[in-house]
Amino acid sequence: MRRLLMVRRCCSGPLLLLLGLSVCLFLQTLMGARNRLMSGPRPAADLQNKGRPPQVLMEETQRWISTLEALQRETQVQFWSQKRRRAMVLTGRQLVSDPEVQLYQQVLQEMDYEVQLSRYAETSSFLRPNHGVRRWSLLVCLSSSERSCLRRISFSHLQHYQRVNLLPRVIQAFSDVGEGLCHFYTQLNLTGSELPMMPHACGSTNQNLQTSQAFFGADRHSPDGAPPTALVAIVNVYVLVTSVKPLTSFLHDVSVVMPNQEQLGQPTKLRNFLQQQLGPTVSHHALGQVKKVIGDVLLAALSTNQKEQTHSSCVLCYQLLTFTLLFRGSITPVVVQVETDLTFSSLSRDSFEGQITKDLILEETLRFLHLSAETQLSPETDTQEYGGCRGTLGLCLSVDEFLFMLQFHQQMRTHSAFQLMYPRSSSSSAGPFSVSDLLIQINQYYELQRNLSYITDHTEERTNQEPAVSPSQKVFDHGGPCLDPHLRQIYTTPPLTLTPPFSPWVKDYRAEVTFDTVTVRIRPQPVSAACRVHLDEHRGPGMANYPVGLGNSRISILVTDDSELKPVVMTIYTVHMYRESRPSLPMFGEHVTCGFLQDCGLLVQPGRSCGLQPLIKTLSPLQTCSSGHEPGRWVVPCLSCSDNRTCDWREAAWQPDSCYHPLVDRRLLQDCLMDRKVLFIGDSTNRGMMYFLMERVNSSLEDWGKAHDTLVYRNLNGDRTLVSYSYYPQFWLEKNQRPTFRQALLQLIGRSRPLVNSNRTVLVVGGVQWLNTDHLKTVREVLSSESLGDVLVLVKSLGMGFHLPVDGIRSLNLTEVQDLYRENQNVIATAMHHGYEAIDTFGITMGRYKEFMQGRCACHFHEVEKFWSSRLLDDPTSTTGSTGTSSQSAEVDTVQGVWRRALSYHVRGPVNQVYSEILLSRLCPQTRG
């Protein structure tokens, strides 16, 4: 036959002659090489042993590879360098914050695509017929928008430069026609024994996986003739199909393996797993069997619907598939499930392994397909057609085949995680030379080139040009120093919308979450497995649940090099979180007053009501409360007590059932605390009450710190009031090194002397959940031994906290929280028995447990914020600590010398304010009424 590849009609005469001669030379060389190689299958690894020097083959093959490259250069049109290409990503039900959506945006933008997002094909303005098909070059349909794409997109009318991540024929072949039966089985009338595949292997609801897992649990024996170390495993492998005719498919080197009786899979390289199980020789044959089995199944599935093969189809479209293989003691697996998407159901969801592995394969797929400008042809030139074949050779490339060949050549010359699976050498026929034969020769050429390069690199000194490393190699190949200290992605549950969108080169991000989002699980993924990730500190976890307090919080992500004895921080990423307050609806007109004791999401008292209830007002006047632990509830104005979204939560207030706590104004508070000493001992919640008292006394707070030792403030209230504080328990120390409660109390008393044995000395003791009745007994003993038995003691009872599943600290379940409530009642009863005042902070925090501030314990209901203020230099109400004025103060008016600008603090938090005000009312009983 006389055939010749024709150039476009717009080409000039000399160029037409040049290309014709080039193609002729290319095909003649190719035919000669093919005739010599067709004497039998010749895998690239075995070419050196077949009697022909590999250098000769390389020289001959190089000539037609060079011709192909010349054709690519001659037909290349610089259309895309002048105008950015557009990629359409149809997200379906997935949110913009979904990691998969963010991945497509990030990678495609790096490839110089203009990325447009839409939900479905029907709602995208760029896919409407009146806008024409030329407005996009890449269409990505995520799983929940797949049906929309198949309905809307006419694949037979796409332009040559347009690409979609779907192959309708592949999807149809592996569709479920009922009970998991594959569509192509019904088309070919197969019985099930013709292929190494279970007939009911299609769809996500088939029972084959359950049967396979039951096989693991059964009393198994090795098959006849199987070695003692027979391979028994379920393996998910990931396949990329880039063409139906000729069938062209690739196998990704990452798989998910469930060996023996393991219930959860592990992502690993398939080659490494087989080598560990079978050794180097047998594993090579096992990998070949995996490729053969999948190739045979694909070939059979796509041999149906022969009529469709004659129609024009999408040249550059592709399809990702998941094949689940079952090894039952043989190196030849059986296909038990095929899904037309990437699935990772066998991986733990909590660890993000599935999403990480999926993103990795998706990114490598995009880069492997070479979605870059140099492999694209102009849409203007693609409207022309190649036509007419002349010459004597047996191969003529159509425009589709030519474009596909250019892409395949680019893929083979680039190092990637994909390896050619089909066509394979053994599939080459003895008939006329085909495009599949050409693909095999290109693949063998580059395999041989890589083999020779490998040998050269191990016998000579390496050059400074290292071969490219695929992302999966960086992720799965451990060891060595951290050379690329960046993150690939930050994974979170629920997905966070980061601002700016994530990029490895951006170090600071902001994210907002709603009021109901109380925890975020975070897993940063480094680019390289040689690097380690730690949250918040050098030895912090690589993945953790974080409680998200109201307002601002921060998560630090440290990328470290742990190859040395002491980790070295290479890069720090920071995520600034902001959690919204409870939504409020301002009251402008008629409203009702509602009350609530506890949240229905956490029933601390199962026998009591939960949620908003109509509040029945009493007509009798209320008396002042006689104690700080009077039972009560929160009250809030609402439009309706049946919907908490109609309430003005800014006006929520604590209301005891039969009395009220009077508010102590500043003047009365100063008089009440004149010449008194108030000693606080407890944790940070106790410290928050202390700073609230200091701010109320002086109307400002100019010294603050997260102290974990002893503090003494001697110059409050015009130097007439002393406040001291001792942190207990010092949980960060080893148990045998921690001061006991008795030691901490004695130290606080010693630092606060001289003290008088009357209510002019006040001791405030308590914290979140460490306080028990034994501590109150110790208080009595110490005060008695120090001749302070008549001082005023106020007990801050237990409080809500540690109720969220947070890594690294204890977490209480519902039963334990209910037990804590009963323990709180015991603490209050014991305090009353000893004649002490008690403030029931547990009852106050119980109903508003979601409104915690910063802190991993979810137990802080206060936060200290700082601001700049102007103040007279001789202001007697200045609140300073034992070390004098804050070092952060700054003089700003040196001419008058009267005013200065100083850093001040404010204790905020409505829940902390409630029980702190109750504390003040119990400190100053003379203000009642």
Sequence and secondary structure as in RCSB ss.txt:
>XXXX:A:sequence
MRRLLMVRRCCSGPLLLLLGLSVCLFLQTLMGARNRLMSGPRPAADLQNKGRPPQVLMEETQRWISTLEALQRET
QVQFWSQKRRRAMVLTGRQLVSDPEVQLYQQVLQEMDYEVQLSRYAETSSFLRPNHGVRRWSLLVCLSSSERSCL
RRISFSHLQHYQRVNLLPRVIQAFSDVGEGLCHFYTQLNLTGSELPMMPHACGSTNQNLQTSQAFFGADRHSPDG
APPTALVAIVNVYVLVTSVKPLTSFLHDVSVVMPNQEQLGQPTKLRNFLQQQLGPTVSHHALGQVKKVIGDVLLA
ALSTNQKEQTHSSCVLCYQLLTFTLLFRGSITPVVVQVETDLTFSSLSRDSFEGQITKDLILEETLRFLHLSAET
QLSPETDTQEYGGCRGTLGLCLSVDEFLFMLQFHQQMRTHSAFQLMYPRSSSSSAGPFSVSDLLIQINQYYELQR
NLSYITDHTEERTNQEPAVSPSQKVFDHGGPCLDPHLRQIYTTPPLTLTPPFSPWVKDYRAEVTFDTVTVRIRPQ
PVSAACRVHLDEHRGPGMANYPVGLGNSRISILVTDDSELKPVVMTIYTVHMYRESRPSLPMFGEHVTCGFLQDC
GLLVQPGRSCGLQPLIKTLSPLQTCSSGHEPGRWVVPCLSCSDNRTCDWREAAWQPDSCYHPLVDRRLLQDCLMD
RKVLFIGDSTNRGMMYFLMERVNSSLEDWGKAHDTLVYRNLNGDRTLVSYSYYPQFWLEKNQRPTFRQALLQLIG
RSRPLVNSNRTVLVVGGVQWLNTDHLKTVREVLSSESLGDVLVLVKSLGMGFHLPVDGIRSLNLTEVQDLYRENQ
NVIATAMHHGYEAIDTFGITMGRYKEFMQGRCACHFHEVEKFWSSRLLDDPTSTTGSTGTSSQSAEVDTVQGVWR
RALSYHVRGPVNQVYSEILLSRLCPQTRG
>XXXX:A:secstr
        TTS HHHHHHHHHHHHHHHHHHHHHHHHHTTS   GGGGGGSSS HHHHHHHHHHHHHHHHHHHHHH
  TTTTTS EEEEEE TT  TTSHHHHHHHHHHHHTTEEEEEES GGG GGGSGGG GGG SEEEE GGGHHHHH
HH  GGG  TT EES  HHHHHHT BSSTT BHHHHHHT  SSSSSB SS BSTT SHHHHHHHHHHS     TT
  TT  EEEEEEEEEEEETTTTEEEEESEEEEEETT SS EEEEHHHHHHHHH HHHHHHHHHHHHHHHHHHHHH
HTTS HHHHTS   SS  EEEEEEEEEESSSS EEEEEESS   TTS TTTTHHHHHHHHHHHHHHHHTT SGGG
   HHHHTS      SSSS    HHHHHHHHHHHHHHTS  SEEEEES GGG  SSS  HHHHHHHHHHHHHHHH
HHHHHHHHHS   S      HHHHHH   S   S  EEEEEEES    BS   TT  EEEEEE TT  EEEEEEE
ESSTTSEEEESSTT  SSEEEE  SEEEEEEEEEEE SSSS EEEEEEEEEEEE         S  EEEEESS T
TS SSTTS  S EE    SS  EE SSBT  EEEEEEES TT GGGB GGG EEEESSEE     HHHHHHHTTT
EEEEEEESHHHHHHHHHHHHHHHS B      SSEEEEEEETTTTEEEEEEE   TTS GGGS  HHHHHHHHHH
HH S  SSTTEEEEEE SS   HHHHHHHHHHHHHTT TTSEEEEE     S S  TTS    HHHHHHHHHHHH
HHHHHHHHTT EEE HHHHHHTTTT   SSTTS    EEEEEEEEEETT TT   BTTBS TT B   TTT SEE
EEEEEEEE HHHHHHHHHHHHHH GGG  
